[in-house]
Amino acid sequence: MNEGRLRRPTSPPAMLAGVMMIAILAGTILLCLPFAHDDQPIGWLDALFTATSAVCVTGLVVVDTGTQFSLFGQLVILILIQIGGLGLMTIGTTVLLALGQSPTIVLRHLLTGIAGHREAIRASDILKTVFLVTLIAEAIGAAILFIPFSRSYPADEALWLAVFHSVSAFCNAGFSLWPDSLTRFGADPAVNLTVMVLIMLGGLGFVVLLESRMWLASRLKRTGNRTRLSLHSKIVLSGSLIAIGAGAVLFYALEHGNVLARMAWDERLLAAVFQSVTARTAGFNTVDIGALANPTLLVLIALMFIGGGSGSTAGGIKLTTATTVAAVAIQRLRGKHEVHLFGRSIGPATIQRAFVLCVVAASIIAATICFIEIVRRSGPPTPADRGELLAVIFEVASGFGTVGLSMGITPQLEPLARAAMVVVMFIGRVGPLILMDYFARLPAPPPVRHAREELMIG
């Protein structure tokens, strides 16, 4: 019995979390080396925070990446971002294939079944597609960004800036080599549009990109059987358009007399769309986040909590989860018991998983906010302290959603509060996958059940 237990394979999400922890540890050690920074050395906690933020493709920083770290340190951060951006699932599959093993049923389901693909698709084929799409997207993005960057910087520096920000954008990391992120390029359409496209491609997920390419190719050929998009891809694509559009409209309406007041109408529109795109997981900004109005911050918090597509470089609870919860609420208000989306019915198990994930995510965020507030307060709260509460909520939501947008309080956090942010960033990246794997391993319900009794709700 004990021998059988020892031979039981480790769950893929646990294995992937271990890979990420090893990458974070290695990154922390490398960033602590003397030649990883230029002027003064950084402490191990700051190095751990930076490494975790990079591997979890979050983008929150406690020191300025462009000035604090040398070229070697920046390269380490870029490699950590790429590791995190390629995704937990692809990293785990790479390890399994390197060991000459086949992916387990759970991992195969996570890689192929989530979008309705047949099991005949091999994990190795998906890996090739993932790496190819990543390489092509980041290379094209760097080539385009090099043009505007080369107008202000020498060719070699402009090339490094283009590569770094292209990788950071596609991986939805939000790391920038400028202390003001991309604010200096707020009026440059080439930089804004390129970064937005990279963010959206990375935030859709590789499965959605693959399905979309197959769907488009079948439409262009106009012969044979046409490829149909799965329910997953339809939800992610339509949900992304709705979230970006609604976020941009609300941002424009709430900030037209504030941070957008001195801009031309086209710059206002560009800034509103950019903030809506980046708030869903990327972390870049072209306006001062700390100067935004409170209602705008609440809109950004909602976008950060939702995130992007499952199996993508994005964080948050994911669009499919948020869409399922919203669909259930709408259908129940309409007096319907079944939930239908795009001509398909969503099963009770999926609905339960969506609600559990929302509750768990909200609970983790609330607990982290309370802990940080307890650490930061040594006496009775003042009006200024209450004013900073929204900044703490924003920062924690950004960390859990692996977004990286900041109101500027992260560098001011106490060591224990920074440690809490490290934990919440890691949980935000691997937690949903581990939770879904837990549900997949639950035994079937027993045939004998307790008597049912209804409760008064509301």
C-alpha positions in Angstrom: 0.0 0.0 0.0 2.7 2.5 1.0 4.8 1.5 -2.1 1.8 2.3 -4.3 1.4 5.6 -2.7 5.0 6.5 -3.3 4.6 5.7 -7.0 1.5 7.8 -7.4 2.4 10.6 -9.9 2.6 14.1 -8.6 -0.3 16.3 -9.8 0.7 18.5 -12.7 -0.3 21.8 -11.1 1.8 20.9 -8.0 4.7 20.0 -10.3 4.3 23.3 -12.1 4.1 25.3 -8.9 7.4 23.6 -7.9 9.0 24.7 -11.2 7.9 28.2 -10.6 9.3 28.2 -7.0 12.6 27.0 -8.3 12.7 29.7 -11.0 11.8 32.3 -8.3 14.6 31.0 -6.0 17.1 31.0 -8.8 16.1 34.5 -9.9 16.3 35.8 -6.3 19.9 34.5 -6.0 20.9 35.9 -9.4 19.4 39.3 -8.7 21.3 39.5 -5.4 24.7 39.1 -7.1 26.9 42.2 -7.1 26.9 42.6 -10.9 23.1 42.3 -11.2 22.7 46.0 -10.1 24.5 49.2 -10.9 24.8 51.4 -7.8 23.7 50.1 -4.5 22.9 46.5 -3.8 19.3 45.4 -3.1 18.2 43.2 -0.2 17.1 39.6 -0.5 13.4 40.5 0.1 13.5 43.1 -2.7 15.2 40.5 -5.0 12.6 37.9 -4.0 9.8 40.4 -4.7 11.2 41.2 -8.1 11.8 37.6 -9.1 8.3 36.6 -8.0 6.7 39.5 -9.8 8.7 38.5 -13.0 7.9 34.8 -12.9 4.3 35.4 -12.1 4.2 38.1 -14.9 2.8 40.7 -12.5 4.9 43.8 -12.9 4.7 45.2 -9.4 8.1 46.6 -8.4 9.8 47.8 -5.2 12.8 49.2 -7.0 13.1 50.8 -10.5 14.0 48.2 -13.0 15.7 50.4 -15.5 18.1 52.2 -13.1 18.5 49.8 -10.2 19.5 46.7 -12.3 22.4 46.3 -14.7 22.1 44.8 -18.1 22.7 41.4 -16.6 20.0 42.0 -13.9 17.5 43.2 -16.6 18.3 40.1 -18.7 17.6 37.8 -15.7 14.2 39.6 -15.2 13.5 39.2 -18.9 14.2 35.4 -18.8 12.0 35.1 -15.7 9.2 36.9 -17.5 9.5 34.6 -20.5 9.4 31.5 -18.2 6.2 32.8 -16.6 4.7 34.0 -19.8 5.0 30.7 -21.5 2.5 29.5 -19.0 2.4 27.0 -16.2 0.9 24.3 -18.3 3.5 24.5 -21.1 6.4 24.5 -18.7 5.0 21.4 -16.9 4.5 19.6 -20.3 8.0 20.4 -21.3 9.4 18.9 -18.1 7.3 15.7 -18.6 8.3 15.3 -22.2 12.0 15.9 -21.3 11.7 13.1 -18.8 10.3 10.8 -21.6 6.9 10.6 -19.9 3.4 11.2 -21.3 1.3 14.0 -19.8 -1.3 12.8 -17.3 -5.0 12.8 -18.1 -5.5 15.9 -16.1 -2.8 17.9 -17.8 -3.9 16.7 -21.3 -7.4 17.9 -20.4 -6.1 21.2 -19.3 -4.1 21.7 -22.5 -6.6 20.3 -25.0 -9.9 19.6 -23.5 -10.5 23.1 -22.2 -11.4 24.4 -25.6 -13.2 21.4 -26.9 -10.4 19.9 -28.9 -10.1 16.2 -29.5 -7.7 14.1 -27.5 -5.8 13.3 -30.7 -4.0 16.6 -30.4 -0.6 15.8 -28.9 0.9 17.9 -26.2 4.1 18.1 -28.1 2.3 19.7 -31.0 0.8 22.3 -28.7 4.2 23.0 -27.3 5.6 23.7 -30.7 2.7 26.0 -31.5 3.1 27.8 -28.2 6.8 28.5 -28.7 6.3 29.4 -32.4 3.5 31.9 -31.7 5.5 33.4 -28.8 8.6 33.8 -30.9 6.9 35.3 -33.9 4.7 37.7 -31.9 7.5 39.0 -29.7 9.9 39.3 -32.7 7.4 41.3 -34.8 6.5 43.4 -31.7 10.2 44.2 -31.1 10.8 45.1 -34.7 7.9 47.6 -34.7 8.8 49.1 -31.3 12.4 49.6 -32.4 11.3 52.3 -34.9 9.8 54.8 -32.4 12.4 53.9 -29.8 15.3 54.5 -32.2 14.2 58.1 -32.6 15.1 58.9 -29.0 17.8 56.3 -28.1 21.0 54.9 -29.8 20.4 51.9 -32.0 21.7 49.3 -29.5 19.8 50.7 -26.6 16.7 51.0 -28.7 16.9 47.4 -29.7 17.2 46.2 -26.1 14.3 48.4 -25.1 12.2 47.1 -28.0 13.0 43.4 -27.1 12.4 43.9 -23.4 9.0 45.7 -23.8 7.8 43.4 -26.5 8.4 40.3 -24.4 7.0 42.0 -21.3 3.8 43.1 -23.3 3.1 39.7 -24.9 3.7 37.9 -21.6 1.4 40.5 -19.9 4.1 41.2 -17.4 4.0 45.0 -17.3 7.7 45.4 -16.5 9.2 48.6 -18.0 12.7 50.0 -18.1 11.3 53.5 -17.5 10.1 54.6 -14.1 6.9 56.1 -15.6 6.1 53.0 -17.6 5.0 54.1 -21.1 3.7 57.5 -20.0 6.3 59.2 -22.2 4.9 57.5 -25.2 1.3 58.2 -24.4 0.7 60.2 -27.6 2.6 57.7 -29.9 0.1 55.6 -31.8 2.8 53.1 -32.9 3.9 52.2 -29.4 0.3 52.2 -28.0 -1.2 50.0 -30.7 1.8 47.6 -30.8 1.8 47.1 -27.0 -2.0 46.7 -27.0 -2.0 44.1 -29.7 0.7 42.1 -27.9 -1.2 42.3 -24.6 -4.4 41.1 -26.3 -2.7 38.2 -28.1 -1.0 37.0 -24.9 -4.2 37.5 -22.9 -6.4 35.4 -25.3 -4.5 32.2 -24.7 -2.7 29.9 -27.1 -5.7 27.6 -27.6 -7.9 30.5 -28.6 -5.2 31.8 -31.0 -4.8 28.3 -32.5 -8.6 27.9 -33.0 -8.9 31.4 -34.4 -6.2 30.7 -37.0 -7.9 27.5 -38.0 -11.3 29.2 -38.1 -10.0 32.0 -40.3 -8.1 29.6 -42.6 -11.2 27.6 -43.2 -13.2 30.7 -44.1 -10.6 31.9 -46.5 -10.4 28.6 -48.3 -14.1 28.4 -48.7 -13.9 24.7 -49.4 -14.3 21.6 -47.2 -15.6 21.6 -43.7 -15.5 24.9 -41.9 -13.9 25.0 -38.5 -16.2 26.0 -35.7 -15.0 28.0 -32.7 -15.5 26.2 -29.4 -17.6 27.7 -26.6 -14.4 28.6 -24.7 -13.0 30.6 -27.6 -16.3 32.3 -28.3 -16.6 33.4 -24.6 -13.0 34.6 -24.5 -13.2 36.6 -27.7 -16.5 38.2 -27.1 -15.8 38.7 -23.4 -12.5 40.5 -24.3 -14.3 42.8 -26.7 -17.0 43.6 -24.2 -14.5 44.2 -21.3 -12.2 46.4 -23.3 -15.1 48.4 -24.8 -16.9 48.9 -21.5 -13.7 49.7 -19.7 -12.6 52.3 -22.3 -16.0 54.0 -22.3 -16.1 54.2 -18.5 -12.5 55.4 -18.3 -13.1 58.1 -20.9 -16.3 59.3 -19.2 -14.8 59.3 -15.7 -11.5 60.9 -16.6 -12.2 63.3 -19.4 -12.1 66.2 -16.9 -9.2 64.8 -14.9 -6.1 63.1 -16.3 -7.4 63.3 -19.9 -8.4 67.0 -19.6 -5.3 68.4 -21.4 -5.2 65.9 -24.2 -6.6 66.1 -27.7 -9.7 64.0 -28.4 -7.7 61.3 -30.3 -5.1 61.1 -27.5 -7.9 60.8 -24.9 -9.5 57.9 -26.9 -6.1 56.2 -27.3 -5.3 56.6 -23.5 -8.8 55.3 -22.5 -8.5 52.2 -24.7 -4.9 51.5 -23.6 -5.8 51.6 -19.9 -8.8 49.3 -20.5 -6.6 46.8 -22.3 -3.7 46.9 -19.8 -5.9 46.7 -16.7 -7.1 43.2 -17.5 -3.6 41.8 -16.8 -0.7 43.7 -18.4 0.3 46.5 -16.0 1.6 49.1 -18.4 0.2 52.6 -18.2 0.3 55.8 -20.2 -1.3 58.0 -17.6 -0.5 58.5 -13.9 -2.5 55.8 -12.1 -2.1 57.6 -8.7 -4.0 60.6 -10.1 -7.1 58.7 -11.2 -10.4 59.4 -9.6 -11.8 56.8 -7.1 -14.6 55.6 -9.4 -12.0 55.0 -12.2 -9.9 53.0 -9.8 -12.9 50.8 -8.9 -13.4 50.1 -12.6 -9.8 49.1 -13.0 -10.0 46.8 -9.9 -13.0 45.1 -11.5 -11.1 44.6 -14.8 -8.0 43.3 -12.9 -10.1 40.8 -10.9 -11.7 39.4 -14.1 -8.4 39.1 -16.1 -8.0 37.4 -19.5 -8.5 34.0 -21.1 -7.8 30.6 -19.5 -4.5 29.1 -20.5 -3.1 32.5 -21.4 -0.4 34.7 -20.0 -3.2 36.7 -18.2 -4.2 36.5 -14.6 -7.4 37.1 -12.7 -10.3 34.7 -12.3 -10.5 34.5 -16.1 -13.2 35.6 -18.5 -14.8 32.2 -18.7 -15.3 32.2 -14.9 -16.7 35.7 -14.8 -19.0 35.0 -17.8 -20.3 31.9 -16.3 -21.2 33.7 -13.0 -22.8 36.6 -14.9 -24.8 34.2 -17.1 -26.1 32.3 -14.1 -27.3 35.5 -12.5 -29.0 36.7 -15.6 -30.7 33.3 -16.3 -31.9 33.0 -12.7 -33.4 36.6 -12.8 -35.2 35.6 -16.0 -36.7 32.6 -14.2 -34.7 30.0 -16.2 -32.9 27.0 -14.6 -30.4 26.1 -17.3 -27.6 28.4 -18.4 -27.2 28.7 -22.2 -24.4 30.6 -24.0 -23.9 30.6 -27.8 -26.3 27.7 -28.2 -24.6 25.5 -25.6 -25.6 24.6 -22.1 -23.2 24.9 -19.2 -23.2 22.0 -16.7 -23.7 22.3 -13.0 -20.2 21.2 -12.2 -18.7 24.1 -14.3 -21.1 26.5 -12.6 -20.0 25.3 -9.1 -16.3 25.6 -10.0 -16.9 29.2 -11.2 -18.6 30.3 -8.1 -16.1 28.6 -5.8 -13.2 30.2 -7.7 -14.8 33.6 -7.3 -15.4 33.2 -3.6 -11.9 31.8 -2.9 -10.3 34.6 -5.0 -12.3 37.4 -3.2 -11.5 35.8 0.2 -7.8 35.7 -0.5 -7.8 39.4 -1.6 -9.8 40.4 1.4 -7.6 38.5 3.8 -4.4 40.0 2.3 -5.8 43.5 2.5 -6.7 43.0 6.2 -3.2 41.7 6.9 -1.4 44.5 5.2 -3.6 47.1 6.9 -2.8 45.5 10.3 0.9 45.6 9.5 0.8 49.2 8.3 -1.2 50.6 11.2 0.4 51.0 14.6 -2.2 53.3 16.2 -5.8 54.6 15.7 -6.6 55.2 12.0 -6.5 58.7 10.7 -8.4 60.3 7.8 -5.2 60.0 5.7 -5.0 56.2 6.6 -8.6 55.7 5.4 -7.7 57.5 2.2 -4.9 55.1 1.6 -7.2 52.0 2.0 -8.3 52.2 -1.6 -4.6 52.2 -2.7 -4.0 49.1 -0.7 -7.1 47.4 -2.2 -5.9 48.4 -5.7 -2.4 47.1 -5.0 -3.6 43.7 -3.7 -6.1 43.3 -6.5 -3.3 44.1 -9.0 -1.0 41.5 -7.3 -3.6 38.7 -7.2 -4.6 39.4 -10.8 -0.9 39.5 -11.8 -1.5 42.8 -13.4 1.1 45.1 -12.1 -0.7 48.5 -12.1 0.3 50.5 -9.1 -0.7 53.6 -7.3 2.9 53.9 -6.0 2.6 52.5 -2.5 4.3 49.1 -3.1 7.9 50.4 -2.5 6.6 52.0 0.8 5.2 48.7 2.2 6.8 47.2 5.3 8.8 44.0 5.0 5.8 41.8 6.2 3.5 43.5 3.8 5.9 43.0 0.9 6.1 39.3 1.9 2.3 39.1 1.9 2.3 40.6 -1.7 4.8 38.0 -2.7 2.5 35.2 -1.5 -0.6 36.8 -3.1 1.2 37.1 -6.5 2.2 33.5 -6.4 -1.3 32.3 -5.4 -2.9 34.5 -8.1 -0.7 32.8 -10.7 -1.0 29.1 -9.6 -4.0 29.1 -7.3 -6.8 28.8 -9.9 -5.0 25.9 -11.7 -4.4 24.0 -8.4 -8.1 24.6 -7.5 -9.3 23.2 -10.8 -7.0 20.2 -10.5 -8.5 19.6 -7.0 -12.0 19.6 -8.4 -10.9 17.2 -11.2 -9.6 14.7 -8.5 -12.6 14.7 -6.3 -14.3 11.3 -6.0 -17.8 10.8 -7.4 -20.6 11.8 -4.9 -22.0 8.9 -2.8 -25.2 7.3 -3.9 -26.8 8.0 -0.5 -27.5 11.6 0.2 -29.0 13.6 3.2 -32.5 14.9 3.1 -32.7 18.3 1.3 -33.9 21.4 3.1 -34.2 24.8 1.6 -32.8 28.0 3.2 -34.1 31.6 3.3 -31.7 33.6 1.1 -31.7 37.4 1.2 
